[in-house]
Amino acid sequence: MSSGLTDLLKTGFSMFMKVSRPHPSDHPLLILFVVGGVTVSEAKMIKDLVPSLKPGTQVIVLSTRLLKPLNIPELLFATDRLHPDLGF
């Protein structure tokens, strides 16, 4: 019970004092999920850029699809992508 009361008092006093709370960006692991696909060069660029901006951060890049450079114009300009099959 005393632990609960102590935690409650700490929470109450933290409103009046500057207490640094943990932030998600403080974590050393970054998981990035790209919907729609990512190319190998984009994944490498992300993997190289993040540690240079925030040293000690491990990056995991996930995606729904691994794209080839030839897939990108097809995905951008295909008209059947604009009207998906609704199954009627």
VENNORWO-V422971 format. One record per backbone hydrogen bond with DSSP energy under -0.5 kcal/mol. NH is the residue of the N-H (numbers start at 1). CO is the residue of the C=O. If there is no record, write none. Layout:
NH & CO
NH & CO
//
This chain:
5 & 1
6 & 2
7 & 3
8 & 4
9 & 5
10 & 6
11 & 7
12 & 8
13 & 9
14 & 10
15 & 11
15 & 12
16 & 13
17 & 13
19 & 17
20 & 18
21 & 19
26 & 23
27 & 24
30 & 58
31 & 29
32 & 30
32 & 60
33 & 31
34 & 32
34 & 62
35 & 33
37 & 34
38 & 65
40 & 67
43 & 39
44 & 40
45 & 41
46 & 42
47 & 43
48 & 44
49 & 45
50 & 46
51 & 47
52 & 48
53 & 49
54 & 50
57 & 54
58 & 28
60 & 30
62 & 32
62 & 60
64 & 34
67 & 38
67 & 65
71 & 68
72 & 68
72 & 69
73 & 69
74 & 70
75 & 71
76 & 72
77 & 73
78 & 74
81 & 78
82 & 79
83 & 79
86 & 84
//
